[in-house]
């Protein structure tokens, strides 16, 4: 006869292990199940192998959701400082890199080892690799059918992540389980992902691959009931297929297909006013002037892309043309043709509709004992440690609530 557990957690990633450790240290009999043979691969590769494990500024304002207030409860009850206390307890050296982003000094393996140790401290049992076929519920509890013997549990926590980075094993299992229990799914799409461009208008910029600079980037509108507006000042990177870098990864989560993103390549300067003001005193060529402010190849690409010659002299330029050039630099509106997709996306937007869940416990409102946490839920953080903080906070919320 199959052993019966208080809780079976499907997915041994960041959220799953955090939930398992929390529940087990409360005395619950916990089984952690994962289809992978290697533990927490997404943690392992994150942050360039050093794991950007949280952001000290994390709050509800850093997350996207169709139900934006849902994340507030869990985030307020398990904060970045709480996770930092755990990191310090395990004597993991860390540093702040940029805008509150915290990384391991050494390796992301330390975070994995820490979570494993916390699970072991509570006596968590493991079944890996173990492929889950489906979950059903009866009066006795839940039954998880697997490629081995079935698992019986009073509670099930789905911590299967999203669809991003399929090469490390991402699947739609969590969404299939949710649909089986008639839970609504907010449409999923790649988030924190490079954007792609093609067509004749982009051709002048293809040779700019490798150029990076700090920009302002916006998309969307502040007007309207359900308006989605995004703004970031971050680094931009030109690639062979389009644009990447933190600025683009951030804005990609707000971008809607068919709409433009707007780049300000010189956010500290009104380029048109600067050029017009220089006309009487500066005899230089436009290309030379722009190259003082922008990488030379980018300056030349912007000029040719806007029908201007780099060797054109500033005094010979009409104010109207200089204003048009200024707009092309300070308000460059371009429409991406797509994104690099889930294979390059760091996260998945959308997921299990949070209106189906309790914000205090993460349990499905109409399916007692069934919980969804982490990336499987329609809560998506910004780039920079925020998604890990949601994994920790949602995992702890469920782990503390399980009866």
LUMLUMZA-544075 format. One record per atom (N, C-alpha, C): x negated, y, z negated. Coordinates in steps of 0.05 Angstrom, whole numbers, padded with zeros to 5 digits, always signed. Example, Ala and Ser with C-alpha at 12.3 -4.5 7.8 and 13.67 -1.06 7.14 Angstrom:
BEGIN
-00264-00114-00156;-00246-00090-00156;-00264-00066-00156;-00257-00045-00142;-00273-00021-00143;-00258+00001-00157;
//
This chain:
BEGIN
-00017-00024+00000;+00000+00000+00000;-00018+00025+00000;-00010+00045+00016;-00026+00069+00018;-00025+00085-00008;-00048+00097-00015;-00051+00113-00039;-00035+00138-00036;-00023+00148-00058;-00007+00172-00057;-00022+00195-00070;-00023+00218-00057;-00037+00241-00067;-00018+00264-00074;-00027+00281-00092;-00011+00305-00098;-00010+00323-00073;-00033+00325-00059;-00034+00342-00036;-00054+00331-00016;-00046+00330+00009;-00065+00324+00031;-00068+00350+00047;-00093+00357+00052;-00100+00382+00067;-00111+00373+00093;-00099+00383+00115;-00108+00376+00142;-00125+00399+00152;-00151+00394+00155;-00170+00414+00164;-00190+00421+00142;-00215+00413+00146;-00236+00417+00126;-00254+00440+00134;-00241+00463+00142;-00257+00487+00147;-00256+00505+00124;-00259+00531+00129;-00261+00551+00107;-00236+00551+00089;-00213+00554+00101;-00188+00555+00086;-00182+00528+00072;-00186+00506+00087;-00179+00480+00076;-00196+00472+00052;-00222+00477+00054;-00240+00470+00032;-00234+00488+00008;-00228+00514+00013;-00222+00532-00009;-00197+00524-00024;-00177+00516-00008;-00152+00506-00020;-00156+00480-00035;-00171+00462-00024;-00176+00436-00037;-00190+00440-00064;-00211+00457-00064;-00226+00462-00089;-00208+00474-00110;-00192+00493-00102;-00174+00507-00121;-00154+00488-00133;-00141+00472-00116;-00120+00453-00126;-00133+00431-00143;-00155+00420-00133;-00168+00398-00148;-00178+00406-00175;-00188+00431-00177;-00198+00440-00203;-00175+00447-00222;-00151+00447-00212;-00127+00449-00229;-00116+00421-00237;-00131+00400-00229;-00124+00373-00237;-00107+00358-00217;-00103+00369-00193;-00088+00356-00172;-00104+00334-00158;-00091+00313-00150;-00104+00292-00134;-00104+00301-00104;-00127+00308-00094;-00129+00321-00068;-00144+00304-00048;-00133+00301-00024;-00147+00289-00001;-00150+00309+00021;-00175+00312+00030;-00182+00330+00052;-00187+00314+00077;-00173+00320+00099;-00173+00305+00123;-00184+00322+00146;-00201+00312+00163;-00210+00327+00186;-00218+00308+00209;-00212+00317+00234;-00218+00299+00257;-00248+00300+00264;-00262+00320+00254;-00291+00322+00261;-00308+00305+00243;-00331+00297+00253;-00349+00282+00237;-00368+00300+00221;-00370+00325+00230;-00388+00344+00217;-00371+00366+00204;-00379+00373+00180;-00363+00391+00163;-00365+00420+00171;-00343+00434+00174;-00341+00463+00177;-00359+00475+00198;-00356+00465+00223;-00373+00474+00244;-00370+00504+00250;-00346+00515+00246;-00342+00543+00252;-00356+00561+00231;-00358+00552+00207;-00374+00566+00187;-00403+00565+00195;-00412+00542+00204;-00440+00537+00211;-00450+00556+00232;-00433+00561+00253;-00443+00577+00275;-00437+00607+00272;-00422+00614+00251;-00413+00642+00248;-00436+00660+00240;-00434+00685+00248;-00454+00705+00240;-00481+00699+00250;-00483+00686+00273;-00510+00679+00283;-00524+00659+00266;-00508+00642+00252;-00519+00621+00234;-00523+00630+00206;-00515+00656+00200;-00518+00666+00172;-00492+00672+00158;-00470+00667+00172;-00443+00668+00161;-00436+00696+00149;-00422+00712+00164;-00411+00737+00154;-00387+00730+00136;-00392+00723+00111;-00372+00708+00095;-00350+00726+00083;-00353+00752+00082;-00331+00770+00075;-00339+00798+00083;-00320+00816+00077;-00325+00845+00081;-00315+00859+00056;-00333+00874+00043;-00325+00886+00017;-00302+00906+00020;-00296+00915+00044;-00274+00934+00048;-00248+00921+00056;-00247+00894+00056;-00223+00880+00067;-00198+00888+00053;-00178+00895+00069;-00151+00901+00058;-00131+00897+00080;-00105+00900+00074;-00084+00894+00094;-00087+00911+00120;-00100+00934+00118;-00103+00951+00141;-00122+00939+00162;-00136+00918+00155;-00156+00906+00173;-00145+00881+00187;-00118+00877+00185;-00107+00852+00196;-00083+00859+00215;-00080+00842+00235;-00058+00844+00254;-00038+00821+00249;-00013+00827+00251;+00008+00807+00247;+00035+00819+00256;+00053+00802+00266;+00080+00812+00272;+00094+00821+00246;+00084+00811+00224;+00095+00818+00197;+00072+00829+00180;+00065+00854+00185;+00039+00864+00175;+00036+00865+00145;+00057+00865+00130;+00055+00866+00101;+00051+00839+00088;+00054+00818+00104;+00053+00790+00092;+00026+00785+00078;+00004+00794+00090;-00022+00786+00079;-00029+00801+00053;-00014+00821+00046;-00021+00838+00023;-00023+00823-00003;-00004+00805-00008;-00002+00790-00033;-00027+00773-00038;-00033+00756-00018;-00057+00738-00022;-00083+00754-00024;-00086+00774-00007;-00111+00790-00007;-00114+00805-00033;-00093+00813-00045;-00095+00828-00071;-00101+00810-00094;-00094+00784-00091;-00098+00765-00114;-00125+00750-00111;-00137+00751-00088;-00164+00739-00085;-00180+00758-00067;-00197+00774-00079;-00210+00796-00066;-00238+00788-00057;-00251+00805-00041;-00279+00800-00034;-00297+00798-00058;-00291+00813-00079;-00307+00811-00104;-00304+00784-00117;-00281+00772-00115;-00276+00745-00126;-00294+00725-00111;-00294+00727-00084;-00311+00708-00069;-00340+00713-00075;-00347+00739-00077;-00375+00746-00083;-00384+00734-00110;-00366+00733-00129;-00373+00721-00155;-00379+00691-00151;-00365+00678-00133;-00371+00649-00128;-00398+00646-00114;-00404+00664-00095;-00430+00664-00082;-00453+00668-00102;-00449+00686-00120;-00469+00692-00141;-00472+00668-00160;-00450+00655-00166;-00451+00632-00184;-00468+00610-00172;-00467+00607-00145;-00483+00587-00132;-00511+00597-00123;-00517+00622-00132;-00544+00634-00128;-00551+00636-00098;-00532+00644-00082;-00537+00647-00054;-00544+00677-00049;-00568+00681-00039;-00576+00709-00033;-00561+00719-00009;-00554+00745-00010;-00538+00756+00012;-00546+00786+00016;-00537+00797+00038;-00542+00826+00043;-00519+00838+00058;-00516+00864+00055;-00496+00879+00071;-00509+00889+00096;-00497+00883+00119;-00509+00889+00145;-00498+00915+00157;-00472+00917+00158;-00460+00939+00172;-00431+00942+00164;-00424+00966+00153;-00396+00972+00146;-00383+00951+00129;-00397+00943+00108;-00386+00925+00088;-00388+00895+00095;-00401+00888+00117;-00404+00860+00125;-00425+00847+00108;-00418+00825+00095;-00437+00810+00079;-00446+00784+00092;-00472+00780+00093;-00484+00756+00105;-00502+00742+00086;-00505+00716+00090;-00526+00701+00075;-00553+00710+00084;-00572+00712+00065;-00600+00718+00073;-00612+00695+00088;-00604+00671+00081;-00616+00647+00092;-00599+00634+00114;-00578+00619+00106;-00564+00603+00126;-00535+00599+00118;-00517+00597+00138;-00489+00591+00134;-00486+00564+00121;-00505+00546+00123;-00504+00520+00110;-00500+00523+00080;-00509+00545+00068;-00506+00550+00040;-00477+00553+00032;-00461+00566+00049;-00433+00570+00043;-00418+00543+00045;-00426+00527+00065;-00414+00501+00068;-00420+00483+00044;-00445+00484+00035;-00454+00468+00012;-00439+00478-00013;-00436+00504-00016;-00422+00515-00039;-00393+00505-00040;-00379+00506-00017;-00351+00497-00016;-00349+00467-00022;-00368+00452-00010;-00368+00423-00015;-00372+00417-00045;-00391+00432-00057;-00396+00428-00086;-00371+00435-00103;-00357+00456-00095;-00333+00463-00110;-00311+00442-00107;-00309+00430-00083;-00290+00408-00079;-00298+00384-00096;-00324+00378-00095;-00334+00355-00111;-00329+00359-00141;-00331+00384-00150;-00327+00389-00178;-00299+00383-00187;-00280+00384-00168;-00252+00377-00174;-00245+00349-00167;-00264+00334-00156;-00258+00306-00148;-00243+00303-00123;-00245+00322-00104;-00232+00319-00079;-00241+00294-00064;-00222+00280-00052;-00230+00257-00035;-00229+00265-00006;-00245+00252+00010;-00249+00260+00038;-00241+00237+00057;-00230+00245+00080;-00227+00225+00101;-00236+00239+00127;-00260+00233+00135;-00272+00245+00160;-00290+00224+00173;-00290+00223+00199;-00270+00235+00217;-00244+00218+00217;-00222+00233+00218;-00196+00221+00217;-00177+00237+00234;-00166+00226+00255;-00149+00240+00273;-00120+00238+00264;-00107+00261+00261;-00079+00261+00253;-00061+00261+00277;-00041+00243+00277;-00022+00241+00299;+00003+00257+00294;+00011+00260+00269;+00035+00275+00263;+00042+00273+00233;+00061+00290+00225;+00069+00292+00197;+00100+00290+00196;+00110+00273+00179;+00139+00270+00174;+00145+00272+00145;+00171+00278+00139;+00179+00281+00111;+00202+00263+00105;+00202+00251+00081;+00224+00236+00071;+00230+00244+00042;+00248+00230+00030;+00255+00236+00002;+00231+00231-00016;+00213+00213-00008;+00189+00206-00025;+00166+00226-00021;+00168+00243-00001;+00146+00262+00004;+00139+00262+00033;+00113+00267+00039;+00104+00269+00066;+00087+00244+00074;+00089+00237+00099;+00073+00216+00110;+00057+00228+00134;+00031+00224+00133;+00013+00233+00154;+00004+00209+00169;+00012+00207+00195;+00002+00184+00211;-00025+00191+00223;-00043+00173+00222;-00071+00178+00231;-00080+00155+00248;-00105+00157+00257;-00117+00134+00272;-00127+00112+00254;-00123+00116+00228;-00128+00096+00208;-00102+00090+00193;-00104+00083+00168;-00079+00078+00153;-00065+00105+00146;-00039+00104+00144;-00024+00129+00139;-00031+00141+00111;-00026+00167+00109;-00031+00181+00084;-00004+00190+00072;+00000+00185+00047;+00024+00194+00033;+00018+00215+00013;+00034+00237+00012;+00027+00259-00005;+00053+00274-00013;+00053+00285-00037;+00076+00302-00045;+00076+00329-00031;+00053+00339-00024;+00050+00364-00010;+00030+00361+00013;+00034+00377+00034;+00015+00378+00056;+00008+00407+00062;-00018+00412+00064;-00027+00439+00072;-00040+00437+00100;-00030+00453+00118;-00041+00454+00145;-00062+00476+00147;-00087+00468+00151;-00109+00487+00152;-00126+00481+00177;-00112+00477+00200;-00125+00467+00224;-00137+00488+00242;-00135+00514+00234;-00147+00535+00250;-00130+00540+00275;-00143+00555+00294;-00129+00562+00319;-00141+00548+00343;-00139+00561+00366;-00147+00549+00391;-00175+00559+00400;-00187+00577+00385;-00212+00589+00394;-00235+00569+00391;-00254+00571+00410;-00278+00554+00411;-00271+00524+00412;-00258+00515+00434;-00251+00487+00436;-00274+00468+00436;-00298+00477+00443;-00321+00460+00444;-00329+00449+00417;-00320+00463+00395;-00326+00452+00369;-00301+00439+00356;-00281+00433+00374;-00259+00416+00365;-00233+00429+00359;-00229+00455+00367;-00204+00468+00362;-00181+00454+00378;-00158+00451+00364;-00135+00439+00377;-00110+00454+00369;-00087+00446+00380;-00061+00458+00373;-00046+00442+00352;-00059+00425+00338;-00046+00407+00319;-00028+00423+00299;-00039+00444+00288;-00023+00459+00268;+00003+00470+00279;+00002+00479+00304;+00026+00490+00317;+00046+00467+00322;+00036+00444+00329;+00053+00421+00335;+00067+00412+00309;+00053+00412+00287;+00065+00405+00262;+00087+00426+00255;+00081+00451+00258;+00100+00472+00252;+00126+00469+00269;+00122+00463+00295;+00145+00460+00313;+00162+00436+00305;+00148+00414+00296;+00163+00390+00287;+00182+00397+00265;+00174+00416+00248;+00191+00424+00225;+00208+00449+00232;+00210+00455+00258;+00227+00477+00268;+00218+00505+00258;+00192+00508+00253;+00181+00534+00246;+00175+00550+00272;+00180+00575+00272;+00175+00592+00295;+00145+00597+00298;+00135+00598+00323;+00107+00605+00328;+00106+00631+00343;+00091+00650+00333;+00086+00675+00347;+00066+00669+00369;+00072+00677+00394;+00056+00670+00417;+00026+00674+00412;+00011+00654+00419;-00018+00656+00414;-00033+00666+00439;-00056+00679+00433;-00074+00687+00455;-00102+00692+00442;-00123+00693+00459;-00150+00697+00448;-00153+00724+00435;-00167+00725+00413;-00173+00750+00399;-00203+00752+00394;-00212+00777+00389;-00241+00782+00386;-00256+00769+00409;-00250+00778+00433;-00260+00764+00457;-00270+00784+00477;-00292+00778+00492;-00301+00796+00514;-00279+00800+00535;-00278+00823+00547;-00258+00829+00568;-00272+00828+00595;-00257+00820+00615;-00268+00816+00642;-00256+00837+00662;-00271+00843+00682;-00263+00862+00703;-00272+00851+00730;-00256+00856+00750;-00266+00850+00777;-00252+00869+00797;-00258+00867+00822;-00247+00885+00842;-00268+00906+00850;-00263+00921+00872;-00282+00940+00883;-00289+00962+00863;-00270+00971+00847;-00276+00994+00829;-00296+00986+00807;-00299+00960+00802;-00318+00952+00781;-00346+00946+00793;-00348+00943+00819;-00374+00936+00831;-00397+00954+00824;-00394+00980+00822;-00417+00997+00815;-00428+00991+00787;-00412+00978+00770;-00420+00973+00742;-00431+00945+00737;-00429+00927+00757;-00439+00900+00754;-00469+00900+00748;-00485+00918+00762;-00514+00917+00756;-00522+00928+00729;-00502+00938+00713;-00508+00950+00687;-00510+00929+00665;-00507+00903+00671;-00507+00882+00651;-00532+00885+00633;-00527+00884+00607;-00549+00886+00587;-00550+00913+00574;-00538+00933+00585;-00538+00960+00573;-00519+00960+00549;-00528+00973+00527;-00511+00975+00503;-00512+01003+00493;-00490+01013+00482;-00489+01039+00470;-00465+01041+00452;-00466+01060+00432;-00443+01064+00414;-00422+01081+00428;-00397+01072+00426;-00375+01086+00440;-00351+01087+00421;-00332+01105+00428;-00305+01103+00417;-00288+01088+00438;-00271+01070+00428;-00253+01056+00446;-00225+01055+00434;-00205+01060+00451;-00177+01060+00442;-00161+01044+00462;-00137+01036+00453;-00117+01024+00471;-00090+01026+00458;-00069+01025+00475;-00042+01026+00464;-00033+01054+00459;-00011+01056+00444;+00001+01081+00438;+00011+01082+00410;+00012+01106+00398;+00022+01108+00371;+00053+01113+00371;+00064+01117+00395;+00092+01123+00398;+00109+01097+00400;+00133+01099+00391;+00151+01075+00394;+00153+01059+00368;+00174+01044+00365;+00180+01029+00341;+00159+01008+00336;+00152+00992+00356;+00133+00970+00353;+00106+00976+00366;+00099+01002+00367;+00074+01010+00380;+00050+00997+00367;+00031+00989+00384;+00006+00979+00374;-00017+00996+00385;-00031+01009+00367;-00052+01027+00375;-00078+01018+00361;-00099+01016+00376;-00125+01008+00365;-00146+01029+00371;-00163+01034+00351;-00186+01052+00355;-00210+01042+00339;-00233+01042+00352;-00257+01034+00339;-00281+01050+00349;-00300+01055+00332;-00326+01065+00341;-00347+01043+00335;-00356+01031+00356;-00374+01008+00353;-00392+01007+00378;-00410+00987+00379;-00428+00984+00402;-00413+00969+00424;-00419+00979+00449;-00408+00967+00473;-00431+00954+00489;-00426+00931+00501;-00446+00917+00517;-00434+00911+00545;-00448+00920+00566;-00441+00912+00593;-00451+00883+00598;-00434+00867+00610;-00441+00840+00617;-00438+00836+00647;-00446+00812+00657;-00443+00806+00686;-00414+00805+00694;-00396+00799+00675;-00368+00795+00682;-00350+00817+00671;-00361+00836+00655;-00345+00857+00645;-00357+00871+00621;-00343+00872+00599;-00352+00886+00575;-00349+00868+00550;-00369+00871+00532;-00369+00857+00507;-00380+00875+00485;-00391+00863+00464;-00401+00878+00442;-00379+00883+00421;-00386+00891+00397;-00366+00894+00376;-00342+00912+00383;-00348+00934+00398;-00326+00952+00406;-00304+00938+00422;-00313+00921+00441;-00294+00907+00458;-00281+00884+00444;-00296+00869+00428;-00284+00847+00412;-00262+00858+00394;-00268+00881+00381;-00247+00893+00363;-00222+00901+00379;-00226+00916+00400;-00203+00927+00415;-00188+00905+00429;-00201+00882+00435;-00187+00861+00450;-00163+00850+00435;-00164+00852+00408;-00141+00842+00393;-00117+00860+00395;-00121+00885+00402;-00099+00904+00406;-00091+00907+00435;-00108+00900+00453;-00103+00904+00482;-00081+00885+00491;-00063+00896+00508;-00042+00881+00521;-00048+00878+00551;-00047+00854+00562;-00053+00851+00591;-00038+00871+00608;-00053+00882+00628;-00041+00901+00646;-00043+00930+00637;-00052+00934+00613;-00055+00962+00602;-00084+00969+00601;-00090+00996+00601;-00118+01004+00601;-00130+01005+00573;-00157+01003+00572;-00171+01012+00548;-00185+01038+00556;-00189+01056+00537;-00202+01082+00542;-00228+01084+00527;-00250+01089+00541;-00276+01090+00529;-00286+01119+00529;-00297+01127+00506;-00312+01152+00504;-00341+01145+00500;-00357+01148+00522;-00384+01139+00522;-00403+01159+00507;-00394+01183+00503;-00409+01203+00487;-00390+01216+00467;-00383+01202+00446;-00362+01211+00428;-00369+01237+00413;-00394+01244+00411;-00402+01268+00396;-00404+01292+00414;-00396+01290+00440;-00401+01312+00458;-00377+01315+00478;-00369+01340+00483;-00351+01346+00505;-00368+01350+00530;-00370+01330+00546;-00389+01330+00568;-00383+01353+00588;-00358+01356+00596;-00351+01377+00615;-00359+01405+00605;-00352+01411+00580;-00358+01437+00569;-00388+01441+00567;-00403+01420+00560;-00432+01421+00558;-00444+01427+00585;-00435+01413+00606;-00447+01417+00633;-00440+01444+00644;-00415+01453+00641;-00407+01479+00651;-00423+01501+00637;-00427+01498+00611;-00442+01518+00596;-00471+01519+00604;-00482+01497+00615;-00510+01496+00623;-00515+01506+00652;-00494+01510+00667;-00497+01515+00696;-00515+01539+00702;-00513+01560+00687;-00527+01584+00693;-00557+01583+00685;-00563+01566+00667;-00591+01566+00656;-00607+01541+00663;-00594+01519+00672;-00608+01494+00678;-00606+01487+00707;-00629+01483+00720;-00629+01477+00749;-00633+01448+00755;-00631+01431+00735;-00637+01402+00739;-00616+01388+00755;-00624+01364+00764;-00605+01346+00778;-00587+01333+00757;-00562+01327+00766;-00543+01315+00748;-00553+01288+00736;-00565+01272+00752;-00576+01246+00743;-00595+01250+00720;-00613+01270+00722;-00633+01274+00701;-00620+01284+00676;-00599+01301+00679;-00586+01312+00655;-00571+01289+00640;-00556+01273+00654;-00541+01252+00641;-00559+01231+00629;-00583+01227+00642;-00602+01208+00631;-00614+01216+00605;-00611+01242+00597;-00619+01250+00571;-00599+01241+00549;-00575+01236+00558;-00554+01229+00539;-00545+01200+00540;-00549+01187+00563;-00540+01160+00568;-00563+01144+00580;-00563+01117+00577;-00583+01101+00592;-00582+01108+00622;-00606+01109+00633;-00609+01119+00661;-00591+01104+00680;-00592+01077+00679;-00576+01061+00698;-00546+01066+00695;-00537+01071+00670;-00509+01077+00665;-00502+01104+00676;-00520+01124+00672;-00515+01151+00682;-00512+01150+00713;-00530+01136+00726;-00529+01134+00755;-00504+01119+00765;-00497+01098+00750;-00473+01083+00757;-00448+01099+00754;-00446+01116+00733;-00423+01132+00730;-00421+01154+00752;-00443+01165+00760;-00443+01185+00781;-00435+01173+00807;-00447+01150+00815;-00440+01138+00841;-00411+01127+00840;-00403+01117+00817;-00376+01106+00814;-00355+01128+00816;-00363+01153+00812;-00345+01176+00815;-00351+01194+00839;-00365+01182+00858;-00369+01195+00884;-00389+01218+00883;-00407+01218+00863;-00427+01239+00861;-00455+01228+00864;-00473+01244+00875;-00501+01235+00879;-00518+01242+00854;-00534+01224+00845;-00551+01230+00821;-00569+01254+00826;-00577+01259+00852;-00596+01281+00856;-00582+01308+00862;-00555+01308+00858;-00541+01333+00861;-00549+01352+00839;-00554+01378+00846;-00562+01398+00826;-00539+01409+00811;-00542+01412+00785;-00521+01422+00768;-00509+01449+00777;-00526+01469+00784;-00515+01495+00792;-00498+01494+00817;-00501+01473+00833;-00486+01471+00858;-00458+01458+00854;-00453+01448+00829;-00428+01433+00824;-00405+01452+00816;-00382+01448+00829;-00358+01463+00821;-00349+01454+00793;-00337+01473+00778;-00328+01466+00751;-00308+01443+00752;-00291+01442+00773;-00271+01421+00774;-00284+01394+00776;-00305+01391+00791;-00319+01366+00793;-00333+01358+00767;-00343+01378+00753;-00355+01373+00727;-00335+01364+00706;-00311+01376+00708;-00290+01367+00689;-00281+01338+00695;-00280+01332+00721;-00273+01304+00729;-00295+01285+00719;-00320+01293+00721;-00342+01276+00711;-00340+01274+00680;-00334+01296+00667;-00331+01295+00638;-00309+01276+00629;-00286+01276+00644;-00265+01257+00638;-00274+01228+00642;-00291+01224+00663;-00300+01197+00668;-00319+01186+00646;-00331+01205+00631;-00349+01197+00609;-00335+01197+00582;-00319+01218+00577;-00305+01220+00551;-00278+01206+00550;-00266+01201+00573;-00240+01189+00574;-00239+01169+00597;-00256+01149+00597;-00258+01130+00619;-00236+01108+00615;-00214+01110+00630;-00192+01091+00627;-00196+01069+00648;-00198+01044+00638;-00202+01021+00656;-00183+00999+00647;-00173+00984+00667;-00155+00962+00661;-00169+00936+00664;-00173+00921+00642;-00186+00894+00645;-00168+00876+00661;-00180+00858+00676;-00165+00838+00691;-00159+00814+00674;-00173+00811+00652;-00168+00788+00634;-00189+00788+00612;-00192+00765+00600;-00212+00761+00579;-00227+00735+00585;-00248+00730+00568;-00264+00706+00571;-00249+00681+00560;-00226+00686+00548;-00209+00663+00539;-00218+00651+00513;-00205+00629+00506;-00210+00616+00480;-00238+00606+00478;-00251+00600+00500;-00279+00589+00498;-00298+00609+00486;-00292+00635+00489;-00310+00656+00478;-00297+00671+00455;-00271+00666+00450;-00257+00681+00430;-00265+00672+00402;-00268+00691+00384;-00276+00684+00356;-00251+00675+00340;-00228+00685+00348;-00204+00678+00333;-00180+00675+00352;-00158+00665+00341;-00133+00663+00356;-00112+00682+00344;-00102+00700+00361;-00080+00717+00353;-00054+00701+00354;-00035+00709+00336;-00010+00694+00335;-00013+00670+00317;+00007+00652+00319;+00007+00628+00302;+00033+00625+00288;+00033+00609+00266;+00058+00604+00251;+00069+00631+00241;+00094+00636+00248;+00107+00661+00240;+00108+00664+00210;+00096+00686+00200;+00095+00689+00171;+00122+00694+00158;+00142+00701+00175;+00169+00704+00164;+00181+00677+00156;+00168+00656+00164;+00176+00628+00157;+00163+00619+00130;+00145+00636+00119;+00129+00628+00097;+00132+00646+00073;+00127+00636+00049;+00126+00652+00025;+00099+00667+00023;+00099+00693+00020;+00074+00707+00019;+00059+00702-00008;+00074+00693-00028;+00061+00686-00054;+00047+00659-00053;+00059+00640-00039;+00049+00612-00041;+00040+00600-00014;+00047+00613+00009;+00041+00603+00036;+00058+00578+00043;+00078+00572+00026;+00095+00549+00032;+00117+00556+00051;+00125+00538+00069;+00147+00542+00087;+00173+00545+00071;+00188+00566+00077;+00212+00572+00062;+00233+00550+00062;+00235+00535+00084;+00256+00515+00087;+00245+00487+00087;+00219+00484+00082;+00207+00457+00080;+00190+00456+00055;+00202+00451+00032;+00187+00450+00007;+00163+00431+00008;+00140+00440-00001;+00117+00423-00002;+00099+00425+00023;+00108+00440+00044;+00092+00443+00068;+00080+00472+00069;+00054+00474+00070;+00040+00499+00069;+00023+00503+00095;+00020+00529+00102;+00003+00536+00125;-00016+00559+00115;-00042+00556+00121;-00061+00575+00112;-00082+00581+00134;-00098+00602+00130;-00120+00608+00148;-00111+00617+00176;-00126+00609+00196;-00122+00618+00223;-00098+00607+00236;-00086+00586+00225;-00062+00574+00237;-00038+00593+00234;-00041+00612+00217;-00019+00631+00210;-00022+00657+00227;-00001+00671+00233;-00001+00696+00248;-00012+00719+00230;-00037+00716+00223;-00052+00737+00209;-00080+00737+00221;-00089+00758+00234;-00115+00759+00247;-00130+00783+00238;-00154+00779+00228;-00171+00801+00219;-00188+00814+00240;-00199+00837+00233;-00219+00850+00250;-00245+00833+00250;-00262+00840+00268;-00289+00829+00268;-00304+00839+00243;-00320+00822+00231;-00337+00832+00209;-00331+00820+00182;-00323+00794+00181;-00320+00781+00155;-00291+00780+00145;-00273+00794+00159;-00245+00796+00150;-00230+00769+00152;-00236+00754+00174;-00221+00729+00177;-00229+00708+00157;-00255+00709+00149;-00263+00691+00127;-00248+00699+00101;-00246+00725+00096;-00233+00733+00071;-00204+00724+00071;-00190+00725+00095;-00163+00714+00096;-00163+00684+00091;-00183+00669+00101;-00184+00641+00096;-00187+00635+00066;-00205+00650+00053;-00208+00646+00023;-00183+00653+00009;-00171+00676+00015;-00148+00686+00000;-00123+00668+00004;-00118+00661+00029;-00094+00644+00034;-00098+00616+00023;-00123+00606+00024;-00129+00580+00013;-00125+00579-00017;-00134+00600-00031;-00131+00602-00060;-00101+00605-00067;-00086+00621-00051;-00058+00625-00057;-00043+00598-00057;-00048+00582-00036;-00035+00556-00034;-00045+00537-00056;-00071+00537-00060;-00084+00519-00080;-00074+00523-00108;-00068+00548-00114;-00057+00555-00141;-00028+00548-00144;-00014+00548-00121;+00016+00544-00122;+00025+00515-00121;+00008+00497-00112;+00016+00469-00107;+00023+00456-00134;+00047+00444-00134;+00056+00430-00158;+00052+00400-00155;
//
